[in-house]
Structures are given as structure tokens and as C-alpha cells.
Amino acid sequence: MQHDVVLIFPYFDDGRSRQFKFPPLGIGYIASYLRRFGYKVKIIDCTFSTWEHVIAEAQKANAKVIGIYSMLSMVNNAIQMAKTLRGCCELLVAGGPMPSAYPQKFLGVFDVVVQGEGEETMVELMEYVEGRRELGDIRGIYAAGNIVKETQHSVNGGFLFTGQRPLIKNLDTLPFPARELYDNESYRRYYRSNFGYTMTSMVASRGCPFSCGFCWRPDYGRVYRVRSPSNIVDEMEEVRYRYGYERIWFADELFIANKKHTMALCKEIIERGLDVEWECLARADLIDDELAKAMRRAGCYKIIFGLESGDDRTLKLMNKQLKVEQSKRAVETIKRNGIKAGAFFILGYPGENNETMLNTIRFASSLPLDYFSMTIPYPLPGTDLYERVKHKMLTEEWEKPRNGWDHKLLFEHDFSNEKLRYGIWMAITRAKLRKKLGPLYYLLKPWEVYTEFKFRRMN
């Protein structure tokens, strides 16, 4: 079957790690929006596929436009895939966080980069391919020099930028992601065999109004927009009853920004009797007993907080606008209401010292968390963190995926990789032992003193 558009998600699962995997929501939204205008769309999700199969499927589709999504860990895959597929379509398009932030890295291979939200832009690019619209009239794109010359538009720095596209104000106007184009059975099978339940993702909002120094948002920015409670629950019902997923991960950058809206959402879920469990990200200063109680009744079983540090001075350096006491209170609040607690921490933020880092290690391991992740600082261009250390950068290989254990510092730091890795090990080991030993953990006080002494002595 011939398609007008092929959208590719170039993440290949290596099969070695037991981790959460989700269908690509971004291209799911774009696919459903294109279909609203009558275009035939194929989604190729590489997660459970092979390189050879993906290339063959893309070539077989004989599409006019091929769009390839790229986030941080997918840059090399996206570029190599574009090189392989060049000549198979009339227009090769890159989209996602990385192309939005670094269009020049992609325009040597792709014809066009879509900046930010892609639904409206992709429809207009189809109209351009069909000869019904000028390329220069499409807001929110970067175009390569050879394409621009053909359309007689001026080139600046080797490519054309047509200016920012206004963000979509009313998210309720968007159709739900085209989940029927996903390989749902592979995802359900993966979750059943690894976790004992089925799970997929949704978003209830876009953007985040806060400005944490380490946070990178090249696509949706700081303009926070939220869907109506009824619209969100309509999609939750579709996910649960049409596609058979038992749990939902809300992938919003900030799920709780307005208590009144979240309370209304919980009320809508409860009134409809929706039988689905869900989890989300939240700020610690936006949760209280009333909200936690309502969220638990509505099916929320886990909240993950971006706590980042156990030291108030460091939180100020991060522009987190949060206090350690608020973090502690938030975790205790949701645990008291039967919701599991998770948290993210950063160890070794520029400006930290031994004592501030030990405060974070002690804090993370002392909280009644069901899960936490701790990493070293990761400066991405466009963030305040990057501006602070860009003169010290050792490498800018951001696209290499890393986790808390194999992270390597990308900039000259007062502390070594080994010291920061040891600190992360201390926090995780303490937390595990505290949970396992309970009251008997106090017997390990000499070990705690020794590990802190060793940490201070490391460079």
C-alpha cells in the first residue's frame, strides 16, 4: 500500500535492559493530525524491529515525505537512516527535540527541520510537496540551501528559517495519537513478560512554566497549556478499553501545575468509574493531602518528584524554587495517602562542595522512597547550566546515551567522575540497606562514617 507520509521513531531496543518502553507519542499526534486532512500515514517504530526491516518498510511505502524523529540518544540513528533513505522520497524531514535545538546538525542530510510542535507544520509541508503552498510561507521550519534555491527564497547561513510557529493554544482540538498505527501487541507482550501488567503513555499538557537551570525544552518551551479533564479522560478510556492497557504513564514535563484542574481531572475519572492505574511527574511544592487523597482515589499509584538535591543552597543554584523541607513533606504526604514515591537527584552541580553533596546523599537515602535515580550534571546548550560551564566543556557528544553509572563529565569539574560515581553508589546502597534492615540499620553507623570519610578524601 502506498502512503503519503512515513514517520519513523529510530530507537532500537538492545534487549539487554529491563526498562519502561513507550510508543512514540509525538509522531502519533502528527500521524492522526495528517489523517484528519486525508493523508495516508505509516508509523515505523524501530523499538522491536531491526535496521534492515525498517529500511525495507520505509522504501516499500513509496511515500512522498519521510519524517524521522530524534531525541538525544537517537541522533546518530536518525542521521544514518536519513542518509540511507535519501532518494526514496520527495522530502526528507527531521523533527523532535534535537533537530529543534540544533537544526544545522541535521540539514546536511535532511531537506527540512521542523521546529517545535509538528502537527500543523507537517500538513503544510504536504501542501508544499503537492504544489499548493510556498515553502517560505510555512512557519516553524529550517530548510536546506538546495531546497531554498529551488523555491527562490533567500538563504541565511546556508539555510532558511521561516520564523517561530505559534504554539497550539487549545490542545483539545488535536485528535488523539493514532495508536492503531503502533505495534501495540509487542508493547503489551513486553510489559506482561517483564512487569506483569500492560502500560502505555499519555500527555495531559504541554510545556512547563518553571525555569530550572538544568532543564532543556527546545520543543514546547515554558508556555504551559493543559487539556480539559473530559478530553483527558476520553483518551484514558480509549487507552484502557480499546487498546487494553492497564496502566498509564503521564509523560508531561509537569503534570500538576494547577491544583483546581488536577482535582477536576480526578473527579472526572472517579465519576466515570474508570478502571486504570496511572503515574506522573510532579513538583514537590504543588502537592498537599487533599490533592494526594483525590489522586489516589482516581487511580494514581506513583508520583515521581524532581527533588534534585538535599541542600537548600544547591537548590538555589539550580533555580529550582524549592526547599528541602518541602521535598520531605511532599514525599511523606503521598506515602501517607497510599501513593508510591519516586525522585530524581543530581549530584555534583557546579558550585557544590563535599558537604552539600553529602547532604544530598544523606537526604536521598533517608526518604521513604520506592525508587530514586541519581545522576551527575549534564549541560545541554540552551540551559543555564551550559552557560555556566561552556568555557570548561571537554566534549559536546550529547547524543551518547548515559545512565547514572556510566555518565562521564562533559566539562572540567572540581570533582572527578570516580568521586561522583562513588557518591551515587553511597546513596543507592544506603537506601537499599535501610529498606532491608529497618531499625537495625543504625548498626551500620560506623560504615556510614567510613564511607563519608572516604568520599571527602577523594578528588
C-alpha positions in Angstrom: 0.0 0.0 0.0 1.4 3.4 -1.0 1.5 6.0 1.8 1.8 9.8 1.6 3.9 10.1 4.7 6.1 7.7 6.7 7.1 8.7 10.2 10.0 6.9 11.8 11.0 6.6 15.5 14.6 5.4 15.3 15.1 3.8 18.7 16.4 0.2 18.6 16.0 -1.8 21.8 19.2 -3.8 22.5 17.2 -6.3 24.6 19.7 -6.1 27.4 17.8 -3.9 29.8 14.5 -4.2 31.6 13.2 -0.7 31.3 10.0 1.1 30.5 9.4 1.5 26.8 6.6 3.5 25.2 5.2 4.1 21.7 6.3 7.5 20.2 3.5 9.9 21.2 4.9 12.8 19.2 4.7 11.1 15.8 1.4 9.5 16.9 -0.1 13.0 17.3 1.3 14.1 13.9 0.0 11.0 12.2 -3.5 11.5 13.5 -3.4 15.2 12.5 -2.3 14.3 9.0 -5.0 11.7 8.7 -7.6 14.3 9.6 -6.6 16.0 6.4 -6.9 12.8 4.3 -3.3 11.8 4.1 -2.2 8.1 4.3 0.3 7.7 7.1 2.6 4.8 8.2 4.4 4.8 11.5 7.6 2.8 11.8 8.6 2.3 15.4 12.0 0.7 15.5 11.8 -0.4 19.1 11.1 -4.1 18.4 12.5 -4.1 14.9 15.8 -4.4 13.0 17.6 -1.8 10.9 17.2 -3.9 7.7 13.4 -4.4 8.3 12.9 -0.7 9.0 14.7 0.4 5.8 12.8 -2.1 3.7 9.5 -1.0 5.2 10.3 2.7 4.6 11.3 2.0 1.0 8.3 -0.2 0.3 5.9 2.6 1.4 6.9 4.7 -1.6 6.0 7.9 0.4 6.2 11.5 -0.8 7.5 12.6 2.6 9.6 10.7 5.2 9.8 12.2 8.7 12.4 11.0 11.2 12.1 11.9 14.9 15.2 12.5 17.0 15.8 13.0 20.7 19.2 13.0 22.4 20.0 9.3 22.2 18.8 8.9 18.6 20.8 11.4 16.7 23.2 9.0 15.1 20.5 6.6 14.2 18.3 9.4 12.7 21.2 10.8 10.6 22.3 7.4 9.3 18.8 6.4 8.5 18.3 9.7 6.5 21.4 9.0 4.5 20.2 5.5 3.7 16.7 6.7 2.7 17.8 9.8 0.7 16.3 9.5 -2.8 13.3 7.3 -1.6 11.0 10.3 -1.2 10.5 13.9 -2.4 11.1 15.5 1.0 13.2 14.2 4.0 12.1 15.9 7.3 13.7 15.8 10.8 11.7 16.7 13.9 11.8 16.3 17.7 13.9 17.9 20.5 17.4 17.6 18.9 16.5 18.9 15.4 14.6 21.7 17.0 17.6 22.7 19.1 20.4 22.0 16.5 19.0 22.3 13.0 22.4 22.8 11.4 23.4 19.3 12.6 20.6 17.8 10.6 20.3 20.0 7.5 23.3 18.5 5.8 21.3 15.3 5.4 17.7 16.3 5.8 15.8 18.7 3.5 13.8 20.3 6.2 13.8 20.5 10.0 10.5 21.1 11.8 11.0 23.2 15.0 8.7 22.6 17.9 5.2 21.3 17.5 4.8 19.5 14.2 1.1 18.8 13.6 0.2 21.9 11.6 3.7 22.2 10.1 3.6 18.7 8.6 0.2 19.3 7.0 1.6 22.5 5.3 4.7 20.6 4.2 2.5 18.1 2.4 0.7 21.0 0.7 4.2 22.3 -0.4 5.1 18.9 -1.8 1.7 18.9 -3.7 2.5 22.4 -5.1 -0.3 24.1 -3.1 1.9 26.2 -0.8 5.3 28.1 -0.9 8.0 26.8 1.4 8.8 30.2 2.7 5.2 30.6 3.8 5.4 27.7 6.2 6.2 28.9 9.8 8.4 26.9 12.1 10.9 25.2 9.6 14.5 25.3 8.7 15.2 24.4 5.1 18.4 23.3 3.5 20.1 25.6 0.9 19.4 23.4 -2.1 15.7 23.3 -1.4 15.5 27.0 -0.7 17.2 27.9 -4.0 14.7 25.8 -5.9 11.9 27.9 -4.3 13.7 31.2 -4.9 13.8 32.2 -1.2 16.8 33.9 0.4 19.4 31.8 2.3 20.9 32.9 5.5 23.9 30.9 6.8 23.3 28.1 4.3 19.6 27.5 5.3 16.3 29.3 5.6 14.5 29.8 8.9 10.9 30.9 8.4 10.3 32.1 12.0 8.6 30.7 15.0 5.2 29.0 14.6 2.7 30.0 17.3 2.0 27.2 19.8 -1.3 25.4 19.6 -3.4 27.1 22.3 -6.3 24.7 22.6 -4.9 21.1 22.9 -8.4 19.7 22.9 -8.6 20.5 19.2 -5.9 17.8 18.5 -7.0 14.3 17.7 -5.7 11.6 20.0 -2.5 9.9 18.9 -3.0 7.3 16.1 -2.5 4.3 18.4 -3.9 1.9 15.8 -0.7 2.5 13.8 1.5 1.4 16.8 2.7 -2.2 17.3 0.5 -2.4 20.5 0.8 -6.2 20.8 4.6 -6.1 21.0 4.4 -3.4 23.7 1.7 -5.3 25.7 3.7 -8.6 25.4 6.9 -6.8 26.6 5.2 -5.4 29.7 3.4 -8.6 30.6 6.6 -10.7 30.4 8.8 -8.1 32.2 6.4 -6.4 34.7 3.3 -8.5 34.9 1.0 -5.7 33.6 0.4 -3.6 30.5 1.3 0.1 30.3 1.5 2.9 27.8 1.9 6.7 27.9 -0.2 9.8 27.5 0.2 13.6 27.9 -2.3 15.8 29.6 -0.4 19.1 28.9 2.5 20.6 27.1 5.2 22.9 28.3 6.4 23.9 31.8 6.3 27.4 33.3 9.4 26.9 35.6 13.0 27.6 34.6 15.2 25.1 36.4 18.9 25.7 35.4 19.5 22.2 34.0 16.2 21.7 32.1 16.2 21.7 28.3 13.0 22.3 26.4 13.6 23.1 22.7 10.2 21.9 21.5 7.3 23.1 23.9 9.1 25.8 25.9 7.7 27.5 29.0 4.2 28.2 27.8 2.1 25.8 29.8 -1.1 24.5 28.1 -3.4 21.9 29.5 -6.2 19.7 28.1 -9.6 19.7 29.6 -10.4 17.0 32.2 -13.1 15.5 29.9 -10.7 15.3 27.0 -8.0 13.7 29.0 -10.4 11.0 30.4 -11.8 10.3 27.0 -8.4 9.3 25.9 -7.7 7.3 29.1 -10.9 5.3 28.3 -9.7 4.7 24.8 -6.3 3.5 26.1 -7.9 1.2 28.7 -10.9 -0.2 26.9 -9.9 -0.1 23.2 -6.2 -0.9 23.5 -6.2 -2.9 26.7 -3.6 -1.1 28.7 -3.9 -1.4 32.4 -1.6 1.4 33.5 -0.8 4.9 32.1 2.4 6.9 32.4 1.7 10.6 32.1 4.8 11.8 30.3 4.1 15.5 30.9 7.0 17.7 32.0 4.7 19.0 34.7 1.5 17.0 35.4 0.4 19.1 38.4 0.6 22.9 37.7 -2.9 23.9 38.9 -4.5 22.1 41.8 -8.0 23.1 40.7 -7.5 21.5 37.3 -6.0 18.3 38.8 -8.8 18.0 41.3 -11.3 18.3 38.4 -9.5 15.6 36.5 -9.6 13.3 39.5 -13.3 14.0 39.9 -13.9 13.2 36.2 -12.0 9.8 36.5 -13.9 8.8 39.7 -17.3 9.8 38.3 -16.8 7.7 35.2 -15.6 4.7 37.2 -12.5 4.4 35.0 -10.6 1.2 36.0 -7.0 2.2 35.2 -3.9 3.0 37.3 -1.6 5.8 36.4 1.6 7.6 37.5 3.1 11.1 36.8 5.8 13.6 37.5 5.2 16.5 39.9 6.9 19.3 41.8 7.1 18.8 45.5 5.7 22.2 46.3 2.5 21.6 44.5 1.1 18.6 46.4 -0.9 18.5 49.6 -3.1 16.0 51.5 -6.3 16.9 49.8 -4.8 16.5 46.3 -2.9 13.3 47.2 -6.1 11.8 48.5 -8.1 12.7 45.4 -5.3 11.4 43.1 -5.2 8.1 44.9 -8.9 7.6 44.7 -8.7 8.4 40.9 -6.1 5.6 40.4 -2.7 7.3 40.8 -0.3 4.8 42.3 3.0 6.5 41.9 4.3 10.1 41.8 7.9 10.9 40.8 9.3 14.2 42.1 12.2 16.2 40.7 13.8 16.8 44.1 17.3 17.2 42.6 19.2 18.0 45.9 19.0 17.7 49.6 20.7 21.0 50.1 18.9 24.4 50.0 21.9 26.3 48.7 22.3 23.9 45.8 18.6 24.1 45.0 19.0 27.8 44.8 22.0 27.4 42.4 19.7 25.2 40.2 17.0 27.9 40.3 14.7 25.1 41.4 12.5 27.4 43.5 12.1 24.6 46.1 13.2 23.9 49.7 14.4 20.6 51.2 11.7 20.7 53.8 9.0 21.0 51.0 10.5 17.9 49.3 10.5 15.9 52.6 6.9 16.9 53.3 5.7 16.0 49.8 7.1 12.5 49.9 5.6 11.9 53.4 2.2 13.3 52.1 1.8 10.9 49.2 3.1 7.9 51.2 0.6 8.7 53.9 -2.1 8.6 51.2 -1.1 5.3 49.8 0.8 6.6 46.7 4.3 5.3 45.9 7.1 7.9 45.8 10.0 8.2 43.3 12.5 11.0 42.9 15.3 12.3 40.7 18.6 13.8 42.1 21.6 15.5 40.6 25.0 15.1 42.3 27.9 17.5 41.7 26.1 20.6 40.3 28.6 23.4 39.6 29.2 25.3 42.9 28.7 22.3 45.1 31.2 21.1 47.7 31.7 18.0 49.8 29.1 18.9 52.4 26.4 19.9 50.0 26.8 16.7 48.1 26.8 14.6 51.4 23.6 16.4 52.3 22.0 15.1 49.1 23.4 11.6 49.6 22.0 11.5 53.2 18.7 13.1 52.2 18.0 10.7 49.2 18.8 7.6 51.3 16.8 8.7 54.3 13.5 9.4 52.5 10.8 6.6 52.3 11.2 6.4 48.5 10.1 3.4 46.5 12.5 4.5 43.7 15.1 7.1 43.0 17.6 8.0 40.3 20.8 10.0 40.8 23.0 11.3 38.0 25.8 13.8 37.5 25.0 17.2 35.9 24.5 17.1 32.1 24.9 20.5 30.4 22.9 20.9 27.3 23.1 24.0 25.1 20.3 26.4 25.8 20.3 25.7 29.5 21.6 28.0 32.3 23.8 25.1 33.4 25.5 25.0 29.9 26.1 28.8 30.0 27.9 28.4 33.3 30.3 25.7 32.2 30.6 26.2 28.4 34.1 27.6 28.7 35.0 24.3 30.5 33.5 21.9 28.1 35.6 18.8 27.3 33.3 17.4 24.7 29.9 18.0 23.3 28.9 14.4 22.5 25.4 14.9 24.0 23.8 12.2 21.8 25.6 9.3 23.5 23.1 7.7 25.9 24.3 7.5 29.5 22.9 6.5 32.8 23.9 7.2 36.4 26.7 4.7 36.5 28.5 5.3 33.2 28.0 9.1 33.0 31.2 10.9 32.2 31.5 14.6 32.9 31.4 16.7 29.8 33.1 19.6 31.4 36.1 20.3 33.7 34.8 19.9 37.3 36.2 20.3 40.8 35.5 16.7 41.4 36.3 13.5 39.4 34.0 11.1 37.7 35.1 8.4 40.2 34.1 10.6 43.2 30.7 11.4 41.8 30.1 7.7 40.9 31.1 6.7 44.4 28.7 9.3 45.8 25.8 7.8 43.7 26.8 4.3 44.9 26.7 5.5 48.5 23.2 7.0 48.2 21.7 3.9 46.4 23.4 1.4 48.7 22.3 3.2 51.9 18.8 3.4 50.6 18.7 -0.4 49.9 20.2 -1.3 53.2 17.9 1.0 55.1 14.9 -0.6 53.5 16.2 -4.1 54.0 17.4 -3.8 57.6 14.8 -1.4 59.0 15.6 -0.4 62.6 18.8 -2.5 62.6 20.3 0.0 60.1 21.7 2.0 63.0 24.2 -0.7 63.4 25.9 0.4 60.2 26.7 3.9 61.6 30.5 3.2 61.6 30.2 2.1 57.9 28.4 5.4 57.1 31.2 7.4 58.8 33.8 5.5 56.9 32.2 6.0 53.5 31.8 9.7 54.1 35.4 10.0 55.2 36.5 8.2 52.0 34.2 10.4 49.9 35.7 13.6 51.4 39.2 12.3 50.7 38.6 11.6 47.0 39.5 14.2 44.4 
